[in-house]
């Protein structure tokens, strides 16, 4: 059985980012910040957050967070490769 953290982490590796609405629609996750916390702890992942804005169904302004997975540092720099 795949955990919510695994599902979201796999999604992030493919797409790079996710919002709470996407997590709910695609994976049935109701509270994405908890899953992001688990990913940070389990995978040592780091995130950027981007504040998104829009309107709800009543035309009112709303905002939400978009979680963006930071690439992991590999320690390898192509300009320092052995010659």
Protein Blocks (a to p, Z undefined) as FASTA:
>chain_A
ZZfklmmmmmmmmnopacfklmmmmnopablmlmmmmmmmmnopacdddddddddfkopa
cdddddddddddehiafklccZZ
